[in-house]
Amino acid sequence: MKSWMQTSNFTVNAQQLRHDAEAAARGLRSATTTTKELHTVCAVLSVDTLAANAALPTPDAQLTTDLAGAYNDLGGGAQVCYGAGDSQRQRQRAISLLVRGVGSLVASALRASVVTSG
């Protein structure tokens, strides 16, 4: 497990995904964020999510399942975010997916820490 965490750069990638999701959520919450600005922050999140997802599977089946769910929500949130434009309904939908994805990512990071230390 330790080897996978190092080769996948899991800790750094998880921190980057949280940062990307927070930036996207800030943009989605702001009425002054333009469609082009949303495209930028959401595309970055999408690319980083795809890169993290490429490191799956992990040596731990439950962690793989948990991370796949987190990446699915983050990627889905990025896609909805990219197409949200001025739609408050779509912006809220994207935020919901991002919040759920970040929550799952944090829980996964805790599991990874426990599995690695055990």
Stockholm file with secondary structure:
# STOCKHOLM 1.0

chainA/1-118         MKSWMQTSNFTVNAQQLRHDAEAAARGLRSATTTTKELHTVCAVLSVDTLAANAALPTPDAQLTTDLAGAYNDLGGGAQVCYGAGDSQRQRQRAISLLVRGVGSLVASALRASVVTSG
#=GR chainA/1-118 SS CHHHHHHHTHHHHHHHHHHHHHHHHHHHHCTTCCHHHHHHHHHHHHHHHHHHHTTCCCSSHHHHHHHHHHHHHHHHHHHHHHHHTTCHHHHHHHHHHHHHHHHHHHHHHHHHHHHHHC
#=GC SS_cons         CHHHHHHHTHHHHHHHHHHHHHHHHHHHHCTTCCHHHHHHHHHHHHHHHHHHHTTCCCSSHHHHHHHHHHHHHHHHHHHHHHHHTTCHHHHHHHHHHHHHHHHHHHHHHHHHHHHHHC
//
